[in-house]
Amino acid sequence: MTEPSVTQLLDAAVGAVPNGEVRSGQQAMATAISEAMDTGTHLLVQAGTGTGKSLAYLAAALLSKRPVVISTATLALQSQLIATDLPRFAEATAPVLGRTPTFAVFKGRHHYLCPAKLGAEDSNAETLFDEGDTDSGWLGQRSALGKDIGRLQDWANDTETGDRDDLDPGVSDRAWRQMSTSARDCVGTAKCRWGDQCFAEAARERARAADIIVTNHALLSIDLIHNRSILPEHELLIVDEAHELADRATSAARAELSASGLDRLARRSTGPCGKETATRLNEIADLLGAAIADAPDTRLKELPAGIREALTLLDSVCRDAVSAVGNPRQDAPDAMAKTQIKSQLTEAQTTAQRCLVDADDDVRWCEGDGRGRSLVVAPLSVGGLLGSELFAERTVVATSATLELGGSFRTAAGALGLHPGDEVTDVDDEADADEDRQTGPRWRCLDVGSPFEYRKQGILYVASHLPRPTASGLSPEAGEELLRLVDALGGRTLGLFSSRRAAESAAEMLRKGTDLPVLLQGDETIQLLVKKFKSDPHACLLGVMSLWQGVDVPGDACQLVVIDRLPFPRPNEPLSAARSEAIDESGGSGFMSVSVPHAAIRLAQGVGRLIRTQGDRGVAAVLDPRLHNARSYGGFLRKSLPPLWYTTDSEKVCGALKRLNASLMP
């Protein structure tokens, strides 16, 4: 059978969708990926909302003779690919291929039941309280945990996958942790007497045999950190939501220590290592906790004496304990417990040593939440890691709706570890590229546009007359402008705010000034709030960062998106501040290189909530005058946004909203 073309595969896939037709952006993207595979040149593709990019890259992926890995940033997109797009795609393309393409998901081990935990003699709720003191759990909690663990033990006899996503109804996180294991704690199938029953390993075997493997940025980042030893071999990697990869890689390379974490480590070490080790770890936990409590939330260029003392002691205790554990015999009854605690002690020791070194390429700081404070260390940059590991021995396609920032791909390419001098501007000249100028992988970029007519469908309004934001809350003038806009439309507003305080102020003002239903993030789950927002034609939904990225409300339910201020990172946020300082010291502008691109991506995501389908209409209103008035970066930010019709005229915008409201009245 003749090998099909990318056009034939795309036609078949799109033809399976009701009223489906191949869009020009889809065709351009699929063709460009096919060419990238042929030439080995990496590709950055900006594909606007509504392009249908998943079908485009899936069609091109099937031209590969070896497995293809697709990485997503969000569980929502991963679930959509596995549950919806890939099954439909496989069925539609089977007649063209002459076979049915296979696909599988590649998840971390903690997503699966662990047969070793299930088979352990102490697998019951009365003894498995790894996350806290068993004495602190009141009877109702212990009873609920016992019921959940009992359900998991019963389910283990019926499930073929052991995948938590297949368990319905689900169980608490605490119960799941008792019956699953992490990659750190897994002793490996060769050393585990339940290895032949391992759900995680069975899932990985299915992935290794599949044509298309779907994973996530977190696991992809771990694979990069561990020298590409986790994911199956493949020749094409498609990174969807690629603007998130650098942040996910930073998170994967981050490590932390806390008093509560060391207390847990002490409890777990009591049996395998003895009470003396546990006591010493408890003492170090108290010392570290007190030192962290007194430390500022800013970058720790020099470690406070108390923290340094605690880390030095931790390094010593962990080294002694690891040495004492040694290499347990595989047939010993406590082999698994000793192997796991050895791994946990080694990780704590490694983190302590990393924090003790005053390295220029790491950033240390303390942060806290409701569960206590932690000492954190993270890399100053992951560009080197991505540049050396991401693009080696495979072709990489990075795609997103927000890759072209300020009218250029250079910023996004740099975040992924690519060099401007290695960009290939003409695909026909790729084979003749000057090797002497090359410092890294060759790459090219492509913007396939969007099927939306943004200038006809929406307005970008900047309230340039308002005062510049100064506090973390909502200024009275911005609040009055918000009230005018919402009142003109009669609801149907998604408010995206830079702080919880600002969102609460806006909610209070709208509730006092209108009779509209006002939904505030935090009052209920996001899923329930979004459901209510979609169902009520007059509702307003207000919230912070998770709404900027994760809400998809097409149609008339969302016709006004209001953003209170430009989403720059906090000036005292340790990692961003350290990166800005490093660029300033090298002669560049940390603000323009770090803060402005960060704001551009977040702002584009927020404005992107407005137009989700070809029938959507509305206004994106930014209540921060700097988007219009700032000469140094205002234009850069505006060029990063969808090309909506632009105005600073408040009266015109209110008039347009009133007409839009009138057109929807019965």
C-alpha positions as MATLAB code, in Angstrom:
seq = 'MTEPSVTQLLDAAVGAVPNGEVRSGQQAMATAISEAMDTGTHLLVQAGTGTGKSLAYLAAALLSKRPVVISTATLALQSQLIATDLPRFAEATAPVLGRTPTFAVFKGRHHYLCPAKLGAEDSNAETLFDEGDTDSGWLGQRSALGKDIGRLQDWANDTETGDRDDLDPGVSDRAWRQMSTSARDCVGTAKCRWGDQCFAEAARERARAADIIVTNHALLSIDLIHNRSILPEHELLIVDEAHELADRATSAARAELSASGLDRLARRSTGPCGKETATRLNEIADLLGAAIADAPDTRLKELPAGIREALTLLDSVCRDAVSAVGNPRQDAPDAMAKTQIKSQLTEAQTTAQRCLVDADDDVRWCEGDGRGRSLVVAPLSVGGLLGSELFAERTVVATSATLELGGSFRTAAGALGLHPGDEVTDVDDEADADEDRQTGPRWRCLDVGSPFEYRKQGILYVASHLPRPTASGLSPEAGEELLRLVDALGGRTLGLFSSRRAAESAAEMLRKGTDLPVLLQGDETIQLLVKKFKSDPHACLLGVMSLWQGVDVPGDACQLVVIDRLPFPRPNEPLSAARSEAIDESGGSGFMSVSVPHAAIRLAQGVGRLIRTQGDRGVAAVLDPRLHNARSYGGFLRKSLPPLWYTTDSEKVCGALKRLNASLMP';
ca = [
       0.000    0.000    0.000;
       1.326    3.465   -0.950;
       2.269    5.654    1.985;
      -0.433    8.309    2.492;
       0.375   12.009    2.394;
      -0.129   14.393    5.268;
      -2.968   15.989    3.304;
      -4.788   12.663    2.982;
      -4.451   11.972    6.702;
      -5.629   15.469    7.627;
      -8.580   15.236    5.245;
      -9.609   11.917    6.776;
      -9.302   13.206   10.348;
     -11.188   16.439    9.769;
     -13.795   14.639    7.682;
     -14.781   12.613   10.737;
     -15.839   15.796   12.544;
     -19.453   16.957   11.950;
     -19.359   19.719    9.313;
     -15.585   19.472    9.415;
     -13.349   21.025    6.804;
      -9.598   21.490    6.649;
      -8.639   25.033    7.627;
      -5.755   26.783    5.921;
      -3.880   27.013    9.219;
      -4.251   23.288    9.804;
      -2.903   22.468    6.354;
       0.027   24.863    6.715;
       0.908   23.491   10.144;
       0.695   19.825    9.138;
       2.810   20.469    6.028;
       5.426   22.398    8.017;
       5.734   19.580   10.574;
       6.171   17.065    7.772;
       8.963   19.200    6.289;
      10.584   19.556    9.715;
      10.678   15.778   10.063;
      12.311   15.475    6.644;
      14.988   18.107    7.292;
      15.550   17.614   11.021;
      15.009   21.327   11.590;
      13.079   22.126   14.757;
       9.851   24.082   14.379;
       8.042   26.699   16.448;
       4.403   27.081   15.390;
       2.017   29.703   16.663;
      -1.523   28.464   16.076;
      -4.295   30.733   17.280;
      -7.393   29.586   19.111;
      -9.738   27.693   16.806;
      -7.015   26.527   14.411;
      -7.528   22.868   15.268;
      -3.818   22.347   15.819;
      -4.176   18.963   17.530;
      -5.535   17.336   14.358;
      -2.801   19.048   12.337;
       0.053   17.672   14.421;
      -1.584   14.260   14.797;
      -1.856   13.931   11.000;
       1.820   14.775   10.572;
       2.801   12.478   13.445;
       1.530    9.396   11.625;
       4.109    9.932    8.883;
       6.824    9.030   11.384;
       8.285    5.532   11.135;
       9.019    5.516   14.856;
       6.955    6.447   17.920;
       5.930   10.062   18.463;
       5.628   11.741   21.872;
       3.123   14.545   22.497;
       3.574   16.580   25.680;
       0.903   18.863   27.137;
       1.018   21.370   29.986;
      -2.458   20.715   31.358;
      -4.301   17.575   32.386;
      -7.339   18.957   30.540;
      -5.599   18.840   27.152;
      -4.016   15.469   27.934;
      -7.452   14.093   28.791;
      -8.982   15.616   25.662;
      -6.350   13.988   23.462;
      -6.685   10.546   25.049;
     -10.462   10.469   25.560;
     -11.678   12.342   22.479;
      -9.210   13.407   19.790;
      -7.068   10.278   19.460;
      -9.850    7.651   19.413;
     -11.707    9.614   16.741;
      -8.487   10.294   14.864;
      -7.391    6.640   14.897;
     -10.743    5.435   13.565;
     -10.853    8.089   10.837;
      -7.330    7.493    9.519;
      -7.359    3.678    9.641;
      -8.748    3.269    6.069;
      -6.065    5.614    4.711;
      -3.214    3.966    6.622;
      -4.390    0.404    6.103;
      -4.150   -0.168    9.852;
      -5.471    1.404   13.042;
      -2.837    3.607   14.689;
      -2.274    2.967   18.382;
      -1.865    5.438   21.207;
      -1.174    5.398   24.929;
      -0.699    7.769   27.837;
       2.573    7.941   29.770;
       2.086    9.118   33.355;
       4.133    9.237   36.508;
       4.137    6.188   38.781;
       2.090    7.966   41.443;
      -0.926    7.855   39.115;
      -1.131    4.045   39.516;
      -1.906    1.619   42.314;
       1.226   -0.021   43.725;
       0.898   -3.815   44.165;
       3.702   -3.697   46.729;
       1.629   -1.334   48.879;
      -1.470   -3.467   48.323;
       0.408   -6.614   49.272;
       2.085   -5.191   52.347;
       0.919   -6.684   55.607;
       0.286   -3.247   57.116;
      -1.933   -1.969   54.298;
      -4.715   -0.642   56.476;
      -5.945    2.761   57.539;
      -4.899    2.335   61.159;
      -1.178    2.199   60.354;
      -0.742    3.957   57.010;
      -0.750    7.631   57.973;
       2.372    8.688   56.087;
       1.348   12.331   55.801;
       0.871   13.010   59.491;
       0.666   11.714   63.003;
      -1.872    8.924   63.404;
      -2.821   10.303   66.788;
      -3.926   13.594   65.258;
      -6.622   12.034   63.080;
     -10.038   12.099   64.644;
     -12.201    9.002   64.407;
     -14.266   10.226   61.465;
     -11.154   10.904   59.398;
      -9.657    7.516   60.218;
     -12.924    5.782   59.396;
     -13.257    7.579   56.049;
      -9.633    6.768   55.210;
     -10.215    3.111   56.051;
     -13.249    2.962   53.768;
     -11.338    4.559   50.902;
      -8.424    2.154   51.296;
     -10.857   -0.762   51.429;
     -12.380    0.451   48.160;
      -8.953    0.632   46.555;
      -8.069   -2.891   47.686;
     -11.341   -4.201   46.206;
     -10.867   -2.184   43.017;
      -7.371   -3.586   42.595;
      -8.900   -7.014   41.960;
     -11.099   -5.671   39.136;
      -9.098   -2.962   37.365;
      -6.886   -3.728   34.392;
      -5.061   -0.403   34.498;
      -4.755    0.628   38.161;
      -4.935    4.204   36.832;
      -6.480    6.672   39.269;
      -8.303    8.398   36.417;
     -10.273    5.191   35.845;
     -11.580    5.090   39.431;
     -15.125    6.457   39.699;
     -16.061    7.731   42.212;
     -12.619    8.733   43.365;
     -10.965    8.623   46.779;
      -9.169   11.230   48.851;
      -5.581   12.199   48.043;
      -4.547   10.858   51.436;
      -6.005    7.425   50.749;
      -4.468    7.297   47.262;
      -1.018    8.073   48.652;
      -1.248    5.007   50.877;
      -1.824    2.702   47.904;
       0.494    4.304   45.328;
       4.179    5.129   45.165;
       6.387    7.787   43.619;
       9.308    7.278   41.259;
      11.590    8.218   44.165;
      10.210    5.503   46.449;
       9.816    2.750   43.838;
      12.488    0.089   44.277;
      12.187   -1.052   40.652;
      10.525   -4.119   39.203;
      13.737   -6.165   39.359;
      13.954   -5.760   43.145;
      10.213   -5.883   43.881;
       8.523   -9.250   44.449;
       5.314   -7.746   43.027;
       7.129   -6.410   39.966;
       5.316   -8.681   37.521;
       1.990   -7.205   38.727;
       3.050   -3.537   38.477;
       0.327   -1.376   36.912;
       2.736    1.481   36.195;
       5.179   -0.784   34.383;
       2.360   -2.379   32.368;
       1.229    1.104   31.296;
       4.762    1.928   30.220;
       5.010   -1.262   28.190;
       1.803   -0.263   26.375;
       3.288    3.166   25.735;
       6.494    1.705   24.319;
       4.456   -0.269   21.778;
       2.232    2.647   20.696;
       2.509    4.875   17.652;
       1.609    8.008   19.615;
       2.484    8.536   23.289;
       0.847   11.344   25.265;
       2.610   12.701   28.346;
       2.859   15.992   30.226;
       5.473   18.725   30.621;
       6.278   17.704   34.197;
       7.269   14.170   33.172;
       9.016   15.448   30.038;
      11.072   17.782   32.240;
      12.012   14.952   34.594;
      13.065   12.930   31.549;
      15.345   15.799   30.466;
      16.870   16.125   33.936;
      17.582   12.372   34.007;
      19.358   12.301   30.623;
      16.343   11.139   28.606;
      16.083    7.825   30.472;
      12.331    7.756   31.176;
      10.298    8.290   27.997;
      10.388    5.648   25.236;
      12.664    6.273   22.264;
      11.054    8.433   19.576;
      12.021   10.590   16.616;
       9.410   13.354   16.902;
       8.424   15.306   20.017;
       5.449   17.645   19.839;
       5.313   20.135   22.705;
       1.807   21.577   22.908;
       1.243   24.613   25.153;
       4.977   25.155   24.681;
       4.961   28.556   26.393;
       4.607   26.635   29.702;
       7.568   24.266   29.270;
      10.327   26.432   30.769;
       8.290   27.029   33.932;
       7.485   23.312   34.257;
      11.147   22.418   33.778;
      12.051   24.904   36.508;
       9.509   23.279   38.823;
      10.879   19.822   38.059;
      14.424   20.964   38.867;
      13.344   22.647   42.103;
      13.861   21.056   45.527;
      12.730   22.027   49.000;
      13.082   21.182   52.667;
      10.660   21.885   55.500;
      10.263   21.043   59.168;
       7.119   19.009   58.465;
       8.891   17.079   55.703;
      11.790   16.216   57.980;
       9.355   15.137   60.712;
       7.774   12.709   58.237;
      11.208   11.477   57.224;
      12.013   10.881   60.906;
       8.873    8.778   61.418;
       9.563    6.714   58.321;
      13.183    6.137   59.320;
      12.407    4.809   62.802;
      12.035    1.180   61.730;
      14.736    0.872   59.060;
      17.296    3.171   60.738;
      16.495    3.118   64.426;
      15.252    5.603   66.995;
      18.545    7.488   67.256;
      18.399    8.588   63.601;
      14.722    9.514   63.969;
      15.461   11.584   67.076;
      18.300   13.461   65.371;
      16.074   14.191   62.348;
      13.337   15.517   64.654;
      15.836   17.833   66.319;
      17.050   19.093   62.920;
      13.433   19.631   61.852;
      12.869   21.887   64.885;
      16.091   23.787   64.211;
      15.330   24.262   60.501;
      11.721   25.244   61.166;
      12.756   27.974   63.611;
      15.420   29.297   61.230;
      13.069   29.372   58.238;
      10.392   31.142   60.273;
      12.795   34.046   60.857;
      14.045   34.209   57.248;
      12.681   36.746   54.720;
      10.732   35.721   51.618;
      13.359   37.236   49.317;
      16.347   35.536   47.696;
      18.936   34.208   50.155;
      22.251   35.103   48.566;
      23.827   34.216   51.901;
      22.282   31.557   54.114;
      21.326   32.661   57.628;
      23.472   30.949   60.267;
      20.558   28.924   61.664;
      19.633   27.500   58.264;
      23.257   26.697   57.441;
      23.676   24.894   60.766;
      20.521   22.816   60.229;
      21.565   21.869   56.683;
      25.060   20.885   57.785;
      23.641   18.608   60.482;
      21.112   17.156   58.024;
      23.856   16.355   55.540;
      25.786   14.498   58.238;
      22.820   12.577   59.664;
      21.593   11.481   56.235;
      25.090   10.361   55.219;
      25.439    8.245   58.371;
      21.944    6.769   58.006;
      22.421    5.864   54.332;
      25.700    4.187   55.173;
      24.062    2.252   58.016;
      21.226    1.018   55.796;
      23.735   -0.249   53.238;
      22.447   -2.454   50.418;
      19.567   -4.580   51.744;
      19.334   -8.180   50.529;
      16.548   -8.523   47.986;
      14.982  -11.440   49.876;
      15.028   -9.659   53.252;
      11.554   -8.964   54.692;
      12.384   -5.286   55.222;
      14.186   -4.821   51.891;
      11.526   -2.531   50.420;
      11.268   -0.306   53.513;
      15.049    0.058   53.700;
      15.412    0.767   49.984;
      12.724    3.442   50.108;
      14.052    5.207   53.200;
      17.540    5.112   51.730;
      16.222    6.906   48.637;
      14.406    9.509   50.753;
      17.466   10.143   52.935;
      19.658   10.495   49.855;
      17.268   13.029   48.356;
      17.214   15.079   51.588;
      21.010   14.978   51.732;
      21.338   16.040   48.090;
      18.974   18.971   48.648;
      20.853   20.029   51.788;
      24.168   19.956   49.919;
      22.691   21.900   47.011;
      21.381   24.597   49.385;
      24.707   24.811   51.221;
      26.639   25.621   48.049;
      26.643   29.330   47.181;
      26.181   28.605   43.471;
      25.519   31.361   40.945;
      23.289   29.069   38.895;
      20.866   28.313   41.754;
      18.440   30.560   43.631;
      17.504   29.952   47.282;
      14.588   31.448   49.184;
      11.980   30.705   51.860;
       8.271   30.632   51.210;
       5.209   29.681   53.202;
       1.602   28.634   52.895;
      -1.067   27.374   55.266;
       0.922   24.188   55.929;
       4.127   25.934   57.013;
       7.263   27.356   55.462;
       9.905   25.740   53.285;
      13.449   26.382   52.118;
      13.448   26.224   48.304;
      16.226   25.980   45.733;
      15.644   26.241   41.969;
      17.814   26.843   38.890;
      18.419   30.424   37.802;
      17.806   29.288   34.209;
      16.741   26.098   32.446;
      17.744   27.356   29.013;
      20.959   25.319   29.066;
      19.136   22.138   30.074;
      16.510   22.593   27.382;
      19.021   23.581   24.736;
      21.216   20.528   25.332;
      18.631   17.846   26.112;
      15.322   18.841   24.510;
      16.520   18.964   20.910;
      19.113   16.176   20.833;
      18.582   13.220   18.466;
      14.979   14.011   17.584;
      12.893   16.651   15.837;
      10.952   18.955   18.153;
       7.784   20.847   17.235;
       6.791   23.472   19.812;
       3.325   24.931   19.396;
       1.065   27.322   21.278;
      -1.300   30.214   20.703;
       1.212   32.504   22.463;
       4.702   32.028   21.019;
       5.056   35.252   19.034;
       5.700   37.929   21.636;
       6.069   41.526   20.554;
       5.836   40.414   16.948;
       8.769   37.972   17.164;
       9.472   34.344   18.082;
      12.903   35.197   19.498;
      11.793   35.465   23.140;
       9.945   32.120   23.075;
      12.838   30.459   21.256;
      15.318   31.741   23.842;
      13.191   30.393   26.701;
      13.427   26.952   25.060;
      17.213   27.154   24.748;
      17.383   28.060   21.051;
      19.750   30.717   19.698;
      18.694   33.521   17.313;
      21.704   32.845   15.087;
      20.494   29.302   14.419;
      17.141   30.345   12.979;
      16.563   29.175    9.407;
      14.451   31.751    7.594;
      13.972   29.861    4.313;
      13.033   26.177    4.381;
      14.590   25.699    0.940;
      17.977   26.819    2.295;
      18.008   24.568    5.360;
      20.361   21.993    3.852;
      22.824   24.769    2.943;
      22.764   26.517    6.323;
      26.139   27.946    7.361;
      27.510   25.445    9.866;
      30.211   27.909   10.970;
      27.673   30.293   12.505;
      25.709   27.560   14.217;
      25.883   27.475   18.019;
      22.989   25.102   18.651;
      20.062   23.322   17.014;
      18.648   24.766   13.798;
      15.075   26.023   14.017;
      12.451   27.911   12.082;
       9.170   29.530   13.025;
       5.701   29.779   11.532;
       2.523   31.642   12.445;
      -0.466   29.871   10.884;
      -2.898   32.510   12.108;
      -6.427   31.930   13.306;
      -9.784   31.298   11.608;
     -11.283   34.169   13.615;
     -11.835   37.673   12.229;
     -10.643   39.364   15.380;
     -11.130   42.982   14.252;
     -14.756   42.271   13.378;
     -15.494   40.038   16.348;
     -13.964   41.960   19.216;
     -12.616   45.184   20.684;
      -9.486   45.689   22.768;
     -10.174   48.635   25.047;
      -7.465   50.198   27.204;
      -8.674   52.657   29.837;
      -5.816   55.081   29.231;
      -7.475   57.835   31.291;
      -7.278   55.886   34.558;
      -4.468   56.453   37.073;
      -1.577   54.023   37.031;
      -2.165   51.121   39.450;
      -0.123   51.487   42.622;
      -1.584   49.122   45.238;
      -2.477   45.438   45.096;
      -6.189   46.179   45.360;
      -8.588   47.865   42.927;
      -8.451   51.663   42.760;
     -11.773   53.564   43.095;
     -11.395   54.886   39.535;
     -10.818   51.374   38.112;
     -13.788   50.111   40.117;
     -16.053   52.809   38.670;
     -14.887   51.956   35.135;
     -15.559   48.267   35.768;
     -19.059   49.103   36.986;
     -19.770   51.198   33.858;
     -18.677   48.422   31.506;
     -20.539   45.634   33.309;
     -23.691   47.728   33.607;
     -23.612   48.526   29.880;
     -23.556   44.839   28.967;
     -25.814   43.621   31.770;
     -23.425   40.925   32.996;
     -21.745   38.191   30.953;
     -18.393   39.363   32.344;
     -15.231   37.454   33.177;
     -13.070   39.517   35.523;
      -9.383   38.559   35.694;
      -7.526   40.142   38.583;
      -3.913   40.348   39.672;
      -4.670   39.666   43.341;
      -7.275   38.114   45.575;
      -7.760   41.487   47.226;
      -8.597   43.170   43.907;
     -11.073   40.425   42.955;
     -12.837   40.726   46.303;
     -13.035   44.524   45.987;
     -14.535   44.183   42.506;
     -17.080   41.631   43.718;
     -18.142   43.894   46.587;
     -18.529   46.876   44.254;
     -20.584   44.960   41.678;
     -22.830   43.474   44.332;
     -23.525   46.925   45.755;
     -23.898   48.673   42.397;
     -25.900   46.090   40.417;
     -28.464   43.337   40.851;
     -26.351   40.936   38.774;
     -25.259   37.517   40.094;
     -21.576   37.860   41.051;
     -19.519   34.665   41.309;
     -16.184   34.933   43.130;
     -13.360   32.416   42.925;
     -12.911   30.721   46.268;
     -16.609   30.714   47.172;
     -17.051   27.369   45.370;
     -14.982   25.075   43.146;
     -13.899   26.560   39.841;
     -15.788   23.859   37.931;
     -19.050   24.741   39.673;
     -18.500   28.489   39.279;
     -17.829   28.125   35.545;
     -20.936   25.947   35.171;
     -23.078   28.628   36.864;
     -21.424   31.341   34.764;
     -22.268   29.537   31.538;
     -25.876   28.910   32.544;
     -26.806   32.419   33.779;
     -27.000   35.081   31.008;
     -26.394   37.915   33.493;
     -23.671   36.445   35.718;
     -20.204   37.859   36.374;
     -17.314   35.539   37.264;
     -14.339   37.104   39.046;
     -11.064   35.457   39.972;
      -7.283   35.298   39.790;
      -4.600   33.427   37.820;
      -6.250   30.017   37.354;
      -9.108   31.766   35.525;
      -6.647   33.577   33.260;
      -5.551   30.260   31.742;
      -8.137   27.574   32.364;
     -11.589   28.914   31.462;
     -13.225   28.161   28.111;
     -16.635   29.811   27.812;
     -17.605   30.158   24.143;
     -20.807   31.851   23.040;
     -22.886   34.624   24.602;
     -22.111   33.732   28.238;
     -18.803   35.650   28.123;
     -18.782   38.858   26.081;
     -16.710   41.097   28.324;
     -13.284   40.183   29.710;
     -11.909   42.734   32.186;
      -8.263   42.729   33.297;
      -7.423   45.027   36.197;
      -3.659   45.439   35.673;
      -0.750   44.156   33.606;
       0.339   40.779   35.026;
       3.980   41.516   35.761;
       5.635   39.190   38.292;
       5.942   40.581   41.817;
       9.133   42.669   42.164;
      10.172   40.612   45.191;
       9.371   37.218   43.659;
      12.755   35.525   44.256;
      13.257   33.636   41.006;
      12.103   36.399   38.651;
      14.046   38.993   40.628;
      17.211   36.869   40.483;
      16.859   36.349   36.741;
      16.299   40.070   36.180;
      19.310   40.952   38.309;
      21.546   38.536   36.391;
      20.538   40.125   33.084;
      21.019   43.642   34.476;
      24.536   42.711   35.634;
      25.390   41.404   32.158;
      24.436   44.730   30.585;
      20.884   43.924   29.506;
      17.487   44.919   30.837;
      16.081   42.397   33.282;
      12.699   44.097   33.220;
      12.391   43.888   29.425;
      13.852   40.361   29.249;
      11.996   38.763   32.171;
       9.032   40.799   33.417;
       7.673   42.034   30.095;
       7.642   38.600   28.334;
       6.016   37.092   31.448;
       3.300   39.755   31.306;
       2.886   39.331   27.542;
       2.129   35.617   27.823;
      -0.298   36.011   30.723;
      -2.015   38.992   29.121;
      -2.446   37.137   25.825;
      -3.950   34.199   27.694;
      -6.354   36.474   29.537;
      -7.493   38.387   26.447;
      -7.738   35.036   24.655;
     -10.671   34.064   26.907;
     -12.919   36.402   24.846;
     -13.035   34.937   21.324;
     -13.298   31.138   21.432;
     -15.417   30.432   18.311;
     -16.139   32.143   15.001;
     -19.495   33.372   16.336;
     -18.169   35.039   19.500;
     -18.317   38.820   19.922;
     -17.310   41.130   22.741;
     -14.823   43.431   24.436;
     -11.531   42.808   26.235;
     -11.019   45.735   28.602;
      -7.678   46.441   30.287;
      -7.953   48.911   33.191;
      -4.204   49.550   33.275;
      -3.228   52.658   31.251;
       0.358   51.472   30.904;
      -0.694   49.180   28.057;
      -1.316   52.351   26.019;
       0.983   54.899   27.633;
       4.226   52.984   28.318;
       6.510   53.719   25.391;
       9.136   51.130   26.278;
       6.894   48.069   26.478;
       3.266   49.006   25.713;
       3.685   48.327   22.000;
       5.447   45.019   22.682;
       2.536   43.849   24.837;
      -0.115   44.955   22.327;
       1.687   43.130   19.501;
       1.537   39.947   21.616;
      -2.289   40.022   21.756;
      -4.910   38.801   19.276;
      -5.457   41.582   16.677;
      -8.744   42.937   18.055;
     -10.012   46.388   17.029;
      -8.179   48.793   19.334;
      -9.517   51.866   21.131;
      -9.081   53.978   24.263;
     -12.501   55.633   23.913;
     -14.677   54.634   26.871;
     -17.877   56.071   25.381;
     -17.491   54.060   22.165;
     -16.931   50.872   24.119;
     -19.928   51.371   26.407;
     -22.064   52.104   23.362;
     -20.880   48.907   21.683;
     -21.652   46.889   24.830;
     -25.145   48.387   25.075;
     -25.846   47.491   21.447;
     -24.526   43.983   22.050;
     -26.770   43.653   25.094;
     -29.798   44.908   23.163;
     -29.177   42.416   20.344;
     -29.457   39.543   22.800;
     -32.604   40.701   24.565;
     -35.685   38.592   23.770;
];
